[in-house]
Amino acid sequence: MSASLSPRRRLRHRLMAAFAGFALLVAALYGFYAVVFVYLVEDQMFSGLLQQEAHAQQTHHAQTGQWRTPALAFMQVHQGPTTLPDGLGARLAAEPWRREFAGDDGRHYHLLRLDAPAPAWLVAEVSQQLVVRPMRGGIAQWLGWSGLAVVLLALLIGAWLARRMTAPLTELATLVDRATPAQLPHGFAERLPDDEVGALARTLQRLMNRIEDFVAREREFTRDASHELRTPLAVIRSACERISLRKDIAPDVGQQLAYIHQSAQQLERTVSTLLMLAREEHEREVAREVALLPLLERAIVDHAMLLEGRDIDVDLQVPATAKAHVAPTALQIVVSNLVGNAFAHATAGTVSIVVDDDKLRFANVGNGVDAATMEPFVRGADSAGHGLGLAIVRRVCERHGFRFETGSVDGRVEVVVRLSATEGRPTAGATGVTET
């Protein structure tokens, strides 16, 4: 359950991070604007003072032909660039468009050109009049603390909004996470708000109602199929056994009776297989040691009638001590279907059944097996069945963690079942083949 809740917590954290990031961006942007504003105001103040003094100087020079002493003590008039302090003349020559320079020992200058028959420069050394520079540390600290306060406020608001917004989604996700086919929740959509989450909840409610109806139909079908199919099959098999005990049966009738008995047994196994695949609880069958040789011999005997009238041999290479630690029913279904499939589709030569390490190999001469043959009700060119055998085997192997492989080797069709568990797939128990 904790793993399923993690994505919802990450959604809430993303909302809070979005609020905090936006607040930090806004605080930084407006802090930058505030600093730029105070610097511009200060520069504009000095520019205004220089403009006022320059107007007075130009008026006085026009009347007297001389530059007067500036009214403000931090201003001076220089007759040319060579007399400018702190080497400003050379710097002005290199950057003639600049009107603001930093001098030595913390001095700071603003310059304004005075136009007259003999141009001059009005220089203001404003290091003692600067207001923003001494306050830069305090301004940065104030902006930092205020930005932190805004971010914290945004986190609080974001947490409240995230909790409020994700609470219905969290409740809905918890309900869905805890739902099982046997216990589906009901009526949860009515108590959720009429928004996107509510619409999603109503859609899920309708879907769960359909799932519940489907599960009920599937349960009724498997129950009815188990009774309606197994009962007449048991009657047929019992009748065949009783008739076979009679002494007055002709040999050909006895042979046909044996075919009927074997077919009934095969049909019983097929019904059991389909019911097992339809019921989820059969996945939990406990694995145990199963002897392979008796299981394969029984399957060969049960399907021997498929080889009658054909010149085909069976080569069984299985050590008498070979065992597999698997779910018995699953292995029986796989072996029975693969033996029957090999016998039914063999065209000549030998059907080989070999146990190699943890692999069961079935090989025979016949048409190749491709991906299409693995789909239900898709048959090979020479198949007389319904196209379910290999599809059933594949489903059983996937459910129990067996690795199922098909191919062709030296012109022979080969099917390999590796009984060790497929990597990364949970199984009902440890699987493998051992020889004792």
C-alpha positions as MATLAB code, in Angstrom:
seq = 'MSASLSPRRRLRHRLMAAFAGFALLVAALYGFYAVVFVYLVEDQMFSGLLQQEAHAQQTHHAQTGQWRTPALAFMQVHQGPTTLPDGLGARLAAEPWRREFAGDDGRHYHLLRLDAPAPAWLVAEVSQQLVVRPMRGGIAQWLGWSGLAVVLLALLIGAWLARRMTAPLTELATLVDRATPAQLPHGFAERLPDDEVGALARTLQRLMNRIEDFVAREREFTRDASHELRTPLAVIRSACERISLRKDIAPDVGQQLAYIHQSAQQLERTVSTLLMLAREEHEREVAREVALLPLLERAIVDHAMLLEGRDIDVDLQVPATAKAHVAPTALQIVVSNLVGNAFAHATAGTVSIVVDDDKLRFANVGNGVDAATMEPFVRGADSAGHGLGLAIVRRVCERHGFRFETGSVDGRVEVVVRLSATEGRPTAGATGVTET';
ca = [
       0.000    0.000    0.000;
       2.811    2.434    0.774;
       4.230    2.079   -2.728;
       0.874    2.985   -4.261;
       0.518    6.105   -2.078;
       3.886    7.503   -3.114;
       2.736    8.950   -6.471;
      -0.060   10.889   -4.730;
       2.401   12.420   -2.286;
       4.646   13.360   -5.180;
       1.705   15.140   -6.846;
       1.120   17.165   -3.687;
       4.814   17.997   -3.443;
       4.865   19.083   -7.081;
       2.002   21.486   -6.439;
       3.787   22.929   -3.398;
       7.045   23.199   -5.336;
       5.228   25.002   -8.155;
       3.792   27.563   -5.716;
       7.137   28.038   -3.993;
       9.019   28.318   -7.278;
       6.572   30.871   -8.644;
       6.742   32.900   -5.423;
      10.554   32.812   -5.465;
      10.610   33.901   -9.107;
       8.222   36.799   -8.419;
      10.193   37.860   -5.314;
      13.485   37.765   -7.209;
      12.003   39.666  -10.160;
      10.471   42.407   -8.048;
      13.577   42.585   -5.863;
      15.631   43.167   -8.997;
      13.178   45.832  -10.132;
      13.376   47.526   -6.705;
      17.183   47.664   -6.765;
      17.213   48.968  -10.330;
      14.589   51.557   -9.397;
      16.509   52.999   -6.450;
      19.697   53.174   -8.512;
      17.853   54.938  -11.328;
      16.265   57.391   -8.889;
      19.662   58.191   -7.379;
      21.288   58.663  -10.796;
      18.386   60.807  -11.926;
      18.797   63.009   -8.848;
      22.501   63.611   -9.603;
      21.696   64.175  -13.261;
      19.105   66.786  -12.281;
      21.553   68.585   -9.988;
      24.175   68.625  -12.761;
      21.635   69.949  -15.249;
      20.652   72.799  -12.871;
      24.271   73.735  -12.214;
      25.128   73.488  -15.927;
      22.303   75.909  -16.781;
      23.565   78.374  -14.177;
      27.152   77.985  -15.439;
      26.126   78.529  -19.060;
      24.169   81.663  -18.132;
      27.052   83.084  -16.080;
      29.576   82.294  -18.808;
      27.406   83.986  -21.435;
      27.304   87.159  -19.294;
      30.878   87.295  -17.987;
      32.877   84.963  -20.171;
      33.987   83.113  -17.040;
      32.930   79.929  -15.272;
      31.677   80.561  -11.767;
      32.259   78.536   -8.621;
      29.530   75.827   -8.432;
      26.853   76.319   -5.804;
      27.301   72.758   -4.500;
      30.609   71.936   -2.810;
      30.963   68.484   -4.412;
      30.951   69.960   -7.938;
      33.862   71.452   -9.890;
      34.374   72.939  -13.340;
      37.371   71.697  -15.342;
      38.542   73.530  -18.448;
      39.481   70.316  -20.293;
      39.795   66.549  -19.974;
      43.452   66.747  -18.966;
      42.599   68.346  -15.619;
      40.001   65.741  -14.650;
      40.836   63.913  -11.356;
      41.793   60.234  -10.916;
      42.810   59.815  -14.561;
      39.291   60.300  -15.824;
      40.560   62.080  -18.932;
      42.141   58.937  -20.366;
      39.118   56.833  -19.502;
      36.781   59.414  -21.024;
      38.832   59.379  -24.228;
      38.496   55.604  -24.403;
      34.770   55.669  -23.607;
      33.476   59.088  -24.662;
      29.823   58.099  -24.242;
      30.159   57.377  -20.522;
      29.117   59.970  -17.973;
      29.647   58.010  -14.757;
      32.967   56.679  -13.491;
      34.339   55.068  -10.350;
      37.452   56.807   -9.036;
      40.176   55.883   -6.565;
      39.635   55.278   -2.832;
      35.890   54.816   -3.213;
      35.275   58.090   -5.005;
      32.490   58.197   -7.596;
      32.049   60.790  -10.360;
      29.244   62.091  -12.574;
      30.271   64.242  -15.555;
      28.436   66.709  -17.787;
      29.921   68.556  -20.773;
      29.490   72.333  -20.801;
      29.124   73.730  -24.306;
      30.814   77.090  -24.795;
      33.427   78.637  -27.101;
      35.915   76.756  -24.890;
      34.238   73.475  -23.845;
      34.578   72.473  -20.197;
      33.447   69.659  -17.921;
      31.222   69.891  -14.885;
      32.321   67.155  -12.470;
      30.396   65.984   -9.377;
      32.252   63.791   -6.886;
      29.261   62.174   -5.160;
      30.815   59.511   -2.952;
      29.570   61.304    0.155;
      26.124   61.921   -1.355;
      25.483   58.330   -2.437;
      22.475   56.834   -0.684;
      21.984   53.410   -2.296;
      25.561   52.117   -2.124;
      25.849   52.276    1.699;
      22.455   50.627    1.959;
      23.131   47.769   -0.466;
      23.783   45.222    2.283;
      20.650   46.234    4.151;
      18.579   46.232    0.961;
      19.870   42.749   -0.005;
      19.161   41.452    3.488;
      15.687   42.965    3.522;
      14.925   41.551    0.082;
      16.271   38.141    1.130;
      14.167   37.935    4.288;
      11.072   39.244    2.553;
      11.601   36.768   -0.311;
      11.948   33.925    2.214;
       8.751   35.048    3.936;
       6.924   35.104    0.598;
       8.196   31.609   -0.259;
       7.121   30.243    3.132;
       3.711   31.850    2.707;
       3.471   30.337   -0.773;
       4.408   26.914    0.651;
       1.687   27.185    3.285;
      -0.903   28.267    0.737;
       0.340   25.628   -1.702;
       0.154   22.897    0.950;
      -3.382   23.921    1.865;
      -4.519   24.081   -1.760;
      -2.677   20.858   -2.666;
      -4.259   19.012    0.236;
      -7.662   20.414   -0.628;
      -7.302   19.641   -4.331;
      -5.748   16.178   -4.007;
      -7.876   14.919   -1.103;
     -10.694   13.643   -3.397;
      -8.146   12.173   -5.798;
      -6.309   10.507   -2.886;
      -9.559    9.049   -1.597;
     -10.446    7.789   -5.069;
      -6.985    6.291   -5.615;
      -7.149    4.532   -2.224;
     -10.544    3.040   -3.060;
      -9.329    1.771   -6.415;
      -6.084    0.463   -4.911;
      -7.961   -1.566   -2.295;
     -10.566   -2.894   -4.723;
     -10.523   -6.565   -5.673;
     -12.765   -8.440   -8.126;
     -14.481  -10.031   -5.140;
     -14.905   -6.767   -3.196;
     -15.568   -3.778   -5.450;
     -16.508   -0.468   -3.783;
     -19.969    1.002   -4.310;
     -21.445    4.491   -4.043;
     -18.142    6.327   -3.747;
     -18.818    8.679   -6.689;
     -21.753   10.411   -4.968;
     -19.668   11.840   -2.117;
     -16.976   13.325   -4.354;
     -17.222   16.903   -5.728;
     -18.805   17.614   -9.091;
     -15.569   18.368  -10.892;
     -13.016   16.467  -12.970;
     -12.296   14.067  -10.086;
     -16.015   13.492   -9.627;
     -16.395   12.774  -13.352;
     -13.504   10.307  -13.152;
     -15.085    8.684  -10.083;
     -18.414    8.257  -11.863;
     -16.657    6.703  -14.851;
     -14.771    4.307  -12.555;
     -18.016    3.491  -10.737;
     -19.688    2.501  -14.012;
     -16.613    0.494  -14.989;
     -16.559   -1.323  -11.637;
     -20.248   -2.117  -11.965;
     -19.538   -3.666  -15.354;
     -16.562   -5.566  -13.908;
     -18.740   -6.841  -11.072;
     -21.361   -8.030  -13.550;
     -18.651   -9.669  -15.642;
     -17.124  -11.410  -12.606;
     -20.542  -12.644  -11.563;
     -21.222  -14.032  -15.050;
     -17.781  -15.652  -15.148;
     -18.303  -17.211  -11.718;
     -21.720  -18.550  -12.720;
     -20.330  -19.848  -16.004;
     -17.452  -21.733  -14.397;
     -19.792  -23.161  -11.769;
     -22.350  -24.278  -14.362;
     -19.680  -25.516  -16.769;
     -18.019  -27.508  -14.015;
     -21.291  -29.275  -13.277;
     -22.916  -29.485  -16.698;
     -19.775  -30.723  -18.485;
     -18.124  -32.913  -15.899;
     -21.282  -34.809  -14.939;
     -22.076  -36.240  -18.417;
     -18.377  -36.901  -19.030;
     -18.187  -38.866  -15.805;
     -21.274  -40.814  -16.885;
     -19.717  -41.583  -20.292;
     -16.460  -42.704  -18.737;
     -18.246  -44.840  -16.125;
     -20.444  -46.432  -18.794;
     -17.387  -47.233  -20.918;
     -15.696  -48.880  -17.956;
     -18.765  -51.006  -17.167;
     -19.259  -52.054  -20.780;
     -15.578  -52.951  -21.128;
     -16.025  -55.533  -18.356;
     -18.431  -57.569  -20.447;
     -17.081  -60.751  -22.050;
     -19.286  -60.740  -25.151;
     -17.908  -57.574  -26.752;
     -16.396  -57.930  -30.211;
     -12.737  -56.845  -30.469;
     -13.477  -53.981  -32.866;
     -16.249  -52.717  -30.578;
     -13.896  -52.946  -27.611;
     -11.335  -50.888  -29.504;
     -13.874  -48.202  -30.346;
     -15.031  -48.270  -26.725;
     -11.453  -47.642  -25.615;
     -11.312  -44.685  -27.975;
     -14.499  -43.292  -26.453;
     -13.098  -43.789  -22.945;
      -9.822  -42.067  -23.835;
     -11.668  -39.210  -25.542;
     -13.836  -38.701  -22.467;
     -10.737  -38.589  -20.291;
      -9.113  -36.107  -22.687;
     -12.224  -33.944  -22.636;
     -12.282  -34.028  -18.830;
      -8.685  -32.813  -18.771;
      -9.517  -30.079  -21.286;
     -12.454  -28.899  -19.177;
     -10.252  -28.871  -16.071;
      -7.611  -26.882  -17.957;
     -10.056  -24.245  -19.171;
     -11.636  -23.920  -15.732;
      -8.198  -23.575  -14.155;
      -7.285  -20.764  -16.563;
     -10.602  -19.041  -15.854;
     -10.150  -19.063  -12.069;
      -7.630  -16.702  -10.591;
      -7.284  -18.638   -7.357;
      -5.603  -21.573   -9.138;
      -2.485  -19.446   -9.475;
      -1.808  -20.144   -5.833;
      -1.276  -23.908   -6.273;
       1.666  -24.954   -4.122;
       4.700  -26.305   -5.961;
       6.005  -29.753   -5.035;
       8.288  -32.458   -6.397;
       6.815  -34.192   -9.458;
       8.444  -37.205  -11.130;
       8.700  -36.481  -14.843;
       9.033  -39.976  -16.312;
       5.684  -41.360  -15.014;
       3.944  -38.134  -16.013;
       5.295  -38.288  -19.571;
       4.591  -42.052  -19.893;
       0.980  -41.501  -18.793;
       0.561  -38.715  -21.350;
       2.039  -40.919  -24.120;
      -0.370  -43.751  -23.265;
      -3.367  -41.395  -23.150;
      -2.582  -39.970  -26.590;
      -1.307  -43.177  -28.238;
      -4.472  -43.481  -30.332;
      -3.386  -40.372  -32.259;
      -0.473  -42.385  -33.704;
      -2.496  -45.384  -34.866;
      -2.149  -46.096  -38.570;
       1.016  -44.025  -38.906;
       4.640  -45.187  -38.971;
       5.852  -42.921  -36.172;
       8.100  -43.877  -33.255;
       8.367  -42.228  -29.858;
      11.849  -41.571  -28.439;
      11.574  -40.855  -24.705;
      14.862  -39.724  -23.146;
      14.027  -39.005  -19.515;
      16.073  -40.211  -16.529;
      14.024  -42.294  -14.139;
      15.069  -40.029  -11.274;
      14.280  -36.683  -12.988;
      11.924  -34.518  -10.928;
      10.560  -30.987  -11.222;
       9.600  -28.717   -8.346;
       6.489  -27.174   -9.910;
       2.728  -26.823   -9.558;
       1.566  -30.370  -10.465;
      -1.657  -29.422  -12.256;
       0.091  -26.834  -14.411;
       2.823  -29.277  -15.448;
       0.270  -31.994  -16.214;
      -1.682  -29.615  -18.465;
       1.467  -28.505  -20.294;
       2.757  -32.053  -20.816;
      -0.624  -33.425  -21.895;
      -1.208  -30.687  -24.456;
       2.325  -30.812  -25.868;
       2.347  -34.611  -26.200;
      -1.055  -34.527  -27.887;
       0.057  -31.688  -30.162;
       3.273  -33.517  -31.155;
       1.405  -36.763  -31.872;
      -1.360  -35.031  -33.833;
       0.963  -32.994  -36.061;
       3.834  -35.464  -36.601;
       4.017  -36.454  -40.275;
       6.834  -39.035  -40.222;
       9.893  -40.297  -38.381;
      10.246  -39.995  -34.629;
       8.648  -37.872  -31.932;
      11.394  -37.023  -29.434;
      10.672  -36.121  -25.834;
      13.811  -35.182  -23.929;
      14.527  -33.777  -20.461;
      17.629  -31.582  -20.684;
      18.622  -29.842  -17.431;
      15.535  -27.761  -16.596;
      14.059  -28.062  -20.103;
      11.379  -30.270  -21.582;
      11.962  -30.686  -25.345;
       9.294  -31.962  -27.736;
      10.401  -32.421  -31.354;
       8.711  -33.974  -34.376;
       8.699  -33.722  -38.166;
       5.841  -31.469  -39.240;
       4.823  -27.954  -40.173;
       6.619  -25.157  -38.334;
       5.144  -23.226  -35.445;
       4.834  -19.467  -35.902;
       3.413  -16.646  -33.815;
      -0.010  -16.928  -35.446;
      -0.349  -20.542  -34.332;
      -0.090  -19.361  -30.730;
      -3.353  -17.415  -30.967;
      -6.589  -19.150  -29.858;
      -8.573  -20.842  -32.653;
      -5.743  -20.375  -35.184;
      -4.741  -23.749  -36.604;
      -1.851  -24.964  -38.679;
      -2.423  -26.059  -42.279;
      -2.562  -29.764  -41.379;
      -4.267  -29.425  -37.998;
      -7.568  -31.168  -37.379;
      -8.118  -29.574  -33.967;
      -9.609  -26.270  -32.879;
      -6.351  -24.333  -32.554;
      -6.361  -24.227  -28.748;
      -3.510  -26.573  -27.746;
      -0.440  -24.310  -27.985;
      -2.436  -21.227  -26.976;
      -3.467  -22.997  -23.758;
       0.100  -24.141  -23.119;
       1.406  -20.618  -23.573;
      -1.160  -19.182  -21.145;
      -0.372  -21.816  -18.513;
       3.369  -21.200  -18.904;
       2.931  -17.438  -18.567;
       0.793  -17.855  -15.463;
       3.242  -20.186  -13.717;
       6.476  -18.547  -14.790;
       7.665  -21.191  -17.276;
       9.621  -20.007  -20.312;
       7.945  -21.253  -23.512;
       9.941  -21.373  -26.761;
       9.209  -22.689  -30.239;
      11.306  -23.091  -33.371;
      12.727  -25.469  -35.963;
      15.947  -27.492  -35.664;
      17.247  -29.586  -38.599;
      13.830  -29.598  -40.250;
      12.073  -30.706  -37.062;
       9.511  -28.659  -35.167;
      10.726  -28.131  -31.585;
       8.871  -26.859  -28.551;
      10.876  -26.178  -25.390;
       9.459  -25.540  -21.935;
      11.994  -24.236  -19.429;
      10.674  -25.095  -15.978;
      12.820  -22.576  -14.126;
      10.935  -19.401  -13.241;
      11.026  -16.568  -15.762;
      13.226  -13.717  -14.515;
      11.301  -10.985  -12.735;
       7.980  -12.927  -12.676;
       6.388  -14.130   -9.415;
       5.537  -17.820   -9.273;
       3.640  -20.101   -6.952;
       6.892  -21.643   -5.782;
      10.490  -22.280   -6.786;
      10.718  -24.299   -9.985;
      13.405  -26.442  -11.511;
      14.427  -29.921  -12.549;
      16.633  -32.136  -10.412;
      17.929  -35.696  -10.709;
      18.169  -37.743   -7.551;
];
